[in-house]
Amino acid sequence: MLKKFEDLSTPLVADACVRLGEPLRAAPTGILPVVAGQRVAGRALPARHCGSVDVFLEAFTLAEPGDVLVIDNAGRHDEACVGDLAVLEAEAAGVTGVVVWGLHRDTPDLVEIGLPVFSYGRHAPGPVRLDPRDPDALTTARFGGHEVTAGDVVFADDDGVLFVTAARVDAVLDVARTLFDTEREQARRIRAGETLRTQTRFDAYLAGRAEDPSYTFRQHLRRIGGAIEE
């Protein structure tokens, strides 16, 4: 999956979801990689944190190579729920990345380990609580307003984290690839001196909108085969 995603981006995947009418399931703003430039793409491995690392260790017994650990810590900012040992164990289990709805710690160690970790940021204190464990702790994880299961695929890069239903991933990536090719060609032409307004026949769009105020730029782009907004 990461190979298919390697020269794409989460903005392209998001635009492809919109183009196809797929649910747009983005992590909350602020979930970023510990190390800039890190990327992940793989099947979701959900785990709901309730104060103890044991839920992660149990999740790893279910892991398949290439999975991405999705940690639900309810977006808490009062504790870090994952650190160097859990991430090392994730790597040993074949997990290729970790995305946390919450905070991490042991930042220098995570940088050295190199396994991509995405979170709200760093925080020294770990959990001092131990809450009752949810019976679905290893089957579903909340991440912002979204529920994530093993039936989802995670995509993450410097622009954030997205979740896409596995059954629709190939279609989404195909459209993302088409958008990528279109936008790269548009960028090449701008650098060569052909403005984006010329490429998108912006004068024609303004004329069309004057005749029909409901005519949108997105409709115009689809009509001419352009791509800027999905």
C-alpha positions as CSV (number, residue, x, y, z in Angstrom):
1,M,0.0,0.0,0.0
2,L,2.8,2.4,0.8
3,K,4.3,1.7,-2.6
4,K,1.0,2.8,-4.3
5,F,1.0,5.9,-2.1
6,E,4.7,6.8,-2.4
7,D,4.3,9.7,-4.8
8,L,0.8,10.7,-4.0
9,S,-0.4,12.8,-1.0
10,T,-3.2,13.0,1.5
11,P,-4.6,16.1,-0.3
12,L,-4.9,14.1,-3.5
13,V,-6.5,11.2,-1.6
14,A,-9.0,13.6,0.0
15,D,-9.8,15.2,-3.4
16,A,-10.3,11.7,-4.9
17,C,-12.7,10.8,-2.1
18,V,-14.7,14.0,-2.8
19,R,-14.7,13.3,-6.6
20,L,-16.0,9.7,-6.0
21,G,-18.5,10.7,-3.3
22,E,-16.7,8.7,-0.7
23,P,-17.0,9.8,3.0
24,L,-14.2,12.2,3.7
25,R,-12.7,10.8,7.0
26,A,-9.8,13.0,8.1
27,A,-8.2,13.1,11.5
28,P,-8.5,16.3,13.4
29,T,-6.3,19.2,12.5
30,G,-2.9,19.0,14.3
31,I,-2.1,15.3,14.0
32,L,1.4,15.5,12.4
33,P,4.5,13.3,12.1
34,V,7.1,13.3,14.8
35,V,9.7,13.7,11.9
36,A,8.7,15.8,9.0
37,G,8.4,13.9,5.7
38,Q,7.4,10.6,7.3
39,R,4.5,8.8,5.5
40,V,2.4,5.8,6.2
41,A,-0.2,3.8,4.3
42,G,-1.6,0.5,5.4
43,R,-4.4,-1.5,7.0
44,A,-5.7,-0.1,10.3
45,L,-4.9,-2.0,13.5
46,P,-7.2,-0.3,16.1
47,A,-6.5,-0.1,19.8
48,R,-8.4,1.9,22.4
49,H,-6.0,3.0,25.2
50,C,-7.4,3.0,28.7
51,G,-4.2,3.7,30.7
52,S,-2.0,0.7,30.1
53,V,0.3,-0.4,27.3
54,D,-1.1,-3.9,27.4
55,V,-3.7,-3.1,24.8
56,F,-1.0,-2.3,22.3
57,L,0.9,-5.5,23.1
58,E,-2.3,-7.5,22.5
59,A,-3.0,-5.7,19.3
60,F,0.4,-6.7,18.0
61,T,-0.5,-10.3,18.4
62,L,-3.2,-9.6,15.7
63,A,-1.0,-7.5,13.5
64,E,-0.2,-8.4,9.9
65,P,2.9,-7.0,8.1
66,G,2.2,-3.5,6.8
67,D,-0.5,-2.6,9.4
68,V,-0.7,0.8,10.9
69,L,-1.5,1.0,14.7
70,V,-4.4,3.4,15.2
71,I,-4.5,4.5,18.9
72,D,-7.6,6.0,20.3
73,N,-6.7,8.0,23.4
74,A,-9.8,10.3,23.0
75,G,-7.6,13.2,21.9
76,R,-6.3,13.7,25.5
77,H,-3.7,16.4,26.1
78,D,-3.0,15.5,29.7
79,E,-0.9,12.4,29.1
80,A,1.3,10.8,26.5
81,C,0.1,7.2,25.7
82,V,2.9,5.9,23.5
83,G,6.7,6.0,23.7
84,D,9.8,4.3,22.6
85,L,9.2,0.8,23.9
86,A,5.7,0.5,22.4
87,V,7.0,1.8,19.0
88,L,10.0,-0.6,19.0
89,E,7.5,-3.4,19.7
90,A,5.3,-2.2,16.9
91,E,8.2,-2.3,14.5
92,A,9.1,-5.8,15.7
93,A,5.5,-6.9,15.0
94,G,5.7,-5.7,11.4
95,V,3.7,-2.6,12.0
96,T,4.8,0.2,9.6
97,G,3.5,3.2,11.4
98,V,1.5,4.5,14.4
99,V,-1.2,7.2,14.4
100,V,-2.3,8.5,17.8
101,W,-5.4,10.5,18.7
102,G,-3.5,12.0,21.5
103,L,0.2,12.6,22.5
104,H,3.5,10.8,22.4
105,R,6.7,11.0,24.4
106,D,10.3,9.8,24.2
107,T,10.7,12.0,21.1
108,P,14.5,11.7,20.6
109,D,14.1,7.9,20.8
110,L,11.3,7.9,18.3
111,V,13.4,9.9,15.9
112,E,16.2,7.4,16.2
113,I,13.8,4.4,15.8
114,G,12.5,5.9,12.6
115,L,9.1,4.2,12.5
116,P,6.6,6.9,11.5
117,V,4.5,8.2,14.4
118,F,1.8,10.8,14.1
119,S,0.2,12.5,17.0
120,Y,-0.9,15.9,18.4
121,G,2.6,16.4,19.8
122,R,5.0,15.6,22.7
123,H,4.3,15.5,26.4
124,A,6.5,14.1,29.2
125,P,3.9,12.6,31.6
126,G,2.5,9.2,30.9
127,P,-0.8,7.8,32.1
128,V,-1.5,7.7,35.8
129,R,-5.0,6.3,35.4
130,L,-6.3,2.8,34.6
131,D,-9.9,2.9,33.3
132,P,-12.1,-0.1,32.6
133,R,-11.3,-1.6,29.2
134,D,-13.9,-1.4,26.5
135,P,-14.9,-4.8,25.1
136,D,-14.3,-3.4,21.6
137,A,-10.8,-2.1,22.4
138,L,-9.2,-4.2,19.7
139,T,-11.9,-4.0,17.0
140,T,-12.7,-0.3,16.8
141,A,-11.0,3.0,17.5
142,R,-12.4,6.5,17.6
143,F,-10.3,9.1,15.9
144,G,-11.9,12.5,16.1
145,G,-15.4,12.1,14.7
146,H,-14.6,8.8,12.9
147,E,-14.7,5.1,13.8
148,V,-11.8,3.1,12.4
149,T,-11.7,-0.7,12.1
150,A,-9.5,-3.3,10.4
151,G,-11.7,-2.7,7.3
152,D,-10.1,0.7,6.8
153,V,-6.8,1.8,5.3
154,V,-4.7,4.7,6.8
155,F,-2.9,7.3,4.8
156,A,-0.7,9.9,6.5
157,D,1.9,12.5,5.6
158,D,2.8,16.0,6.5
159,D,-0.7,17.3,5.7
160,G,-2.5,14.9,8.1
161,V,-4.2,11.6,8.3
162,L,-7.0,10.0,6.3
163,F,-9.0,6.8,6.7
164,V,-10.5,5.1,3.6
165,T,-12.7,2.0,3.5
166,A,-10.5,-0.8,2.2
167,A,-13.0,-1.9,-0.4
168,R,-12.7,1.5,-2.1
169,V,-9.0,2.1,-1.8
170,D,-8.1,1.1,-5.3
171,A,-10.7,3.3,-6.9
172,V,-9.7,6.2,-4.7
173,L,-6.0,5.8,-5.5
174,D,-6.8,5.5,-9.3
175,V,-8.5,8.9,-9.1
176,A,-5.8,10.4,-6.9
177,R,-3.3,9.3,-9.6
178,T,-5.3,11.0,-12.3
179,L,-5.5,14.2,-10.3
180,F,-1.7,14.0,-9.6
181,D,-0.9,13.7,-13.3
182,T,-3.2,16.5,-14.2
183,E,-1.9,18.9,-11.5
184,R,1.8,18.1,-12.3
185,E,1.1,18.9,-16.0
186,Q,-0.6,22.2,-14.9
187,A,2.4,23.0,-12.7
188,R,4.8,22.3,-15.6
189,R,2.9,24.6,-17.9
190,I,2.8,27.4,-15.3
191,R,6.6,27.2,-15.0
192,A,6.8,27.3,-18.8
193,G,4.8,30.6,-18.8
194,E,1.3,29.5,-19.4
195,T,-0.7,30.9,-16.5
196,L,-3.3,28.9,-14.6
197,R,-6.0,31.3,-15.7
198,T,-5.2,30.5,-19.3
199,Q,-5.0,26.8,-18.7
200,T,-8.4,26.8,-16.9
201,R,-10.0,29.1,-19.4
202,F,-10.9,31.4,-16.6
203,D,-12.4,34.0,-18.9
204,A,-14.8,31.4,-20.2
205,Y,-15.7,30.5,-16.6
206,L,-16.4,34.1,-15.7
207,A,-18.6,34.4,-18.8
208,G,-20.4,31.2,-18.0
209,R,-21.0,32.4,-14.4
210,A,-22.3,35.7,-15.7
211,E,-24.9,33.8,-17.7
212,D,-25.7,31.3,-15.0
213,P,-24.8,32.4,-11.4
214,S,-25.1,28.8,-10.2
215,Y,-22.2,27.7,-12.5
216,T,-19.3,26.9,-10.2
217,F,-15.6,26.7,-10.8
218,R,-15.6,23.0,-9.9
219,Q,-18.2,22.4,-12.6
220,H,-16.1,24.3,-15.0
221,L,-12.9,22.4,-14.1
222,R,-14.7,19.1,-14.6
223,R,-16.0,20.2,-18.0
224,I,-12.5,21.1,-19.2
225,G,-10.6,18.3,-17.4
226,G,-8.7,20.5,-15.0
227,A,-7.9,19.9,-11.3
228,I,-7.4,22.4,-8.5
229,E,-10.3,21.9,-6.2
230,E,-10.9,18.1,-6.0
